Amino acid sequence: MSTALVAEVRKDFKRSVVSQLRKNGYVPAVAYGNKEETTAISLKKGELLKVLRKHGRNAVIDMIIDGEVKKVILGDYQVDRLTQDVIHADFLFVDQKSEIDTNVPVVVEGVAKGTKLGGTLQLVLHDLDITARVTEIPEKITVDVTNLAVGDTVKVADIRDDYQSIKINHEDDETIVSVVSTGSEEEVENVEEKETVEQPV
């Protein structure tokens, strides 16, 4: 699903001009790639953030540049360390067949049964590096941890079949999420025995 964003072409690149843009609520940016001419632009910060919050950083955006609609996707952005404001953004020109490399966040779904026995859920990979057509990039990669016991893991190989339309650029044996013991084996066994005894027949 595409969403629209209006960009203004930048002609003056003096530091003072760029600073004034930011003071006026604009984000300096550049759009390039896909055999298009590299174009310096600026965007209203409020509109940019609204689009990213609603559609995610991998959304295909209909960007209006000099009255012409171009499809772009956010490539990268810089944030001010103190204010956390977006101070610069890179956009990539794309088409429906464009294939790009990007990162997609991992979202855990469910409550691991191992955490009820004293284990701790550890998310090892917070996002995954993937290659995909721009129209097939997922907003997130969901990992169901409901059946994970203490010592269990979900590796990259375990989710490949669920995301066959994209290429996950990680080794099969890389751990995405695991449930680790925070106590001794004896403590975990005692909790397991207690749960078994208390369960109704």
C-alpha positions as semicolon CSV with decimal commas, in nm:
position;residue;x (nm);y (nm);z (nm)
1;M;0,000;0,000;0,000
2;S;0,149;0,335;-0,105
3;T;0,115;0,663;0,075
4;A;0,185;1,016;-0,053
5;L;0,445;1,266;0,061
6;V;0,524;1,605;-0,094
7;A;0,891;1,697;-0,137
8;E;1,049;2,030;-0,226
9;V;1,364;2,034;-0,440
10;R;1,668;2,191;-0,272
11;K;1,898;2,416;-0,474
12;D;2,102;2,582;-0,200
13;F;2,324;2,354;0,011
14;K;2,483;2,611;0,242
15;R;2,498;2,502;0,604
16;S;2,303;2,811;0,710
17;V;2,023;2,727;0,466
18;V;2,006;2,366;0,582
19;S;1,995;2,480;0,945
20;Q;1,711;2,719;0,866
21;L;1,517;2,437;0,700
22;R;1,540;2,234;1,018
23;K;1,433;2,531;1,230
24;N;1,129;2,569;1,004
25;G;1,025;2,208;1,061
26;Y;1,172;2,049;0,750
27;V;1,402;1,750;0,709
28;P;1,677;1,779;0,445
29;A;1,691;1,464;0,236
30;V;1,817;1,309;-0,086
31;A;1,653;1,062;-0,326
32;Y;1,854;0,842;-0,562
33;G;1,887;0,500;-0,727
34;N;1,701;0,294;-0,988
35;K;1,876;0,486;-1,270
36;E;1,708;0,810;-1,157
37;E;1,892;1,139;-1,117
38;T;2,001;1,205;-0,759
39;T;1,776;1,479;-0,620
40;A;1,824;1,690;-0,307
41;I;1,489;1,752;-0,137
42;S;1,327;1,863;0,187
43;L;1,018;1,728;0,359
44;K;0,790;1,850;0,634
45;K;0,910;1,664;0,942
46;G;0,559;1,617;1,080
47;E;0,431;1,459;0,759
48;L;0,735;1,232;0,728
49;L;0,704;1,106;1,086
50;K;0,330;1,054;1,043
51;V;0,390;0,832;0,739
52;L;0,664;0,631;0,911
53;R;0,458;0,577;1,225
54;K;0,150;0,469;1,032
55;H;0,308;0,256;0,758
56;G;0,652;0,162;0,891
57;R;0,998;0,244;0,760
58;N;0,970;-0,007;0,473
59;A;0,655;0,146;0,324
60;V;0,650;0,232;-0,047
61;I;0,589;0,607;-0,066
62;D;0,443;0,804;-0,354
63;M;0,671;1,106;-0,335
64;I;0,565;1,413;-0,534
65;I;0,875;1,591;-0,669
66;D;0,824;1,891;-0,898
67;G;0,469;1,776;-0,963
68;E;0,578;1,426;-1,068
69;V;0,497;1,119;-0,859
70;K;0,793;0,892;-0,784
71;K;0,784;0,574;-0,583
72;V;1,046;0,570;-0,307
73;I;1,134;0,380;0,005
74;L;1,327;0,508;0,306
75;G;1,688;0,398;0,283
76;D;1,841;0,549;0,597
77;Y;1,805;0,844;0,829
78;Q;2,010;1,036;1,084
79;V;1,888;1,133;1,430
80;D;2,020;1,412;1,654
81;R;2,175;1,247;1,961
82;L;2,040;1,508;2,200
83;T;1,694;1,590;2,065
84;Q;1,628;1,257;1,886
85;D;1,490;1,460;1,594
86;V;1,532;1,326;1,240
87;I;1,790;1,559;1,081
88;H;1,849;1,391;0,744
89;A;1,697;1,112;0,535
90;D;1,793;0,907;0,230
91;F;1,527;0,771;-0,004
92;L;1,564;0,514;-0,279
93;F;1,372;0,543;-0,606
94;V;1,203;0,208;-0,672
95;D;0,955;0,034;-0,900
96;Q;0,726;-0,262;-0,845
97;K;1,002;-0,505;-0,947
98;S;1,282;-0,344;-0,747
99;E;1,458;-0,577;-0,505
100;I;1,639;-0,417;-0,214
101;D;1,824;-0,507;0,104
102;T;1,666;-0,381;0,425
103;N;1,612;-0,463;0,791
104;V;1,281;-0,584;0,931
105;P;1,204;-0,587;1,307
106;V;1,140;-0,916;1,486
107;V;0,823;-0,924;1,699
108;V;0,768;-1,194;1,959
109;E;0,417;-1,341;1,978
110;G;0,278;-1,535;2,274
111;V;0,414;-1,617;2,621
112;A;0,679;-1,888;2,634
113;K;0,583;-2,171;2,868
114;G;0,943;-2,181;2,985
115;T;0,908;-1,837;3,143
116;K;0,643;-1,984;3,375
117;L;0,906;-2,226;3,503
118;G;1,161;-1,962;3,593
119;G;1,316;-1,915;3,252
120;T;1,390;-1,585;3,082
121;L;1,304;-1,502;2,722
122;Q;1,598;-1,355;2,531
123;L;1,553;-1,186;2,194
124;V;1,893;-1,230;2,031
125;L;1,817;-1,080;1,688
126;H;1,601;-0,770;1,718
127;D;1,578;-0,735;1,340
128;L;1,667;-0,942;1,036
129;D;1,853;-0,838;0,723
130;I;1,649;-0,938;0,419
131;T;1,637;-0,902;0,041
132;A;1,295;-0,867;-0,119
133;R;1,087;-0,688;-0,378
134;V;0,962;-0,360;-0,238
135;T;0,601;-0,477;-0,261
136;E;0,676;-0,790;-0,056
137;I;0,872;-0,643;0,234
138;P;0,690;-0,735;0,557
139;E;0,640;-0,468;0,824
140;K;0,763;-0,720;1,082
141;I;0,873;-1,080;1,120
142;T;0,664;-1,257;1,384
143;V;0,805;-1,539;1,595
144;D;0,563;-1,748;1,803
145;V;0,731;-1,846;2,130
146;T;0,430;-2,004;2,304
147;N;0,570;-2,358;2,304
148;L;0,927;-2,273;2,398
149;A;1,047;-2,451;2,712
150;V;1,361;-2,366;2,910
151;G;1,657;-2,433;2,682
152;D;1,455;-2,409;2,359
153;T;1,545;-2,172;2,075
154;V;1,402;-2,045;1,749
155;K;1,665;-2,030;1,477
156;V;1,657;-1,867;1,136
157;A;1,599;-2,206;0,971
158;D;1,277;-2,245;1,173
159;I;1,107;-1,944;1,010
160;R;1,223;-1,965;0,648
161;D;0,916;-2,161;0,534
162;D;0,689;-1,889;0,675
163;Y;0,867;-1,619;0,471
164;Q;0,938;-1,784;0,137
165;S;0,871;-1,465;-0,063
166;I;1,178;-1,297;0,087
167;K;1,543;-1,389;0,128
168;I;1,664;-1,382;0,489
169;N;2,034;-1,296;0,482
170;H;2,136;-1,493;0,790
171;E;2,281;-1,838;0,852
172;D;2,029;-2,112;0,932
173;D;2,182;-2,182;1,274
174;E;2,164;-1,822;1,397
175;T;1,943;-1,793;1,705
176;I;1,659;-1,541;1,691
177;V;1,506;-1,601;2,034
178;S;1,566;-1,842;2,321
179;V;1,446;-1,924;2,671
180;V;1,733;-1,953;2,917
181;S;1,736;-2,075;3,275
182;T;1,785;-1,809;3,542
183;G;1,808;-2,060;3,827
184;S;1,969;-2,396;3,891
185;E;1,850;-2,710;3,712
186;E;1,720;-2,839;4,047
187;E;1,503;-2,527;4,095
188;V;1,355;-2,563;3,746
189;E;1,284;-2,934;3,802
190;N;1,109;-2,854;4,133
191;V;0,883;-2,602;3,961
192;E;0,805;-2,851;3,683
193;E;0,717;-3,122;3,939
194;K;0,495;-2,881;4,132
195;E;0,311;-2,782;3,811
196;T;0,257;-3,148;3,720
197;V;0,116;-3,230;4,065
198;E;-0,116;-2,927;4,068
199;Q;-0,262;-2,993;3,723
200;P;-0,617;-3,143;3,738
201;V;-0,667;-3,496;3,610
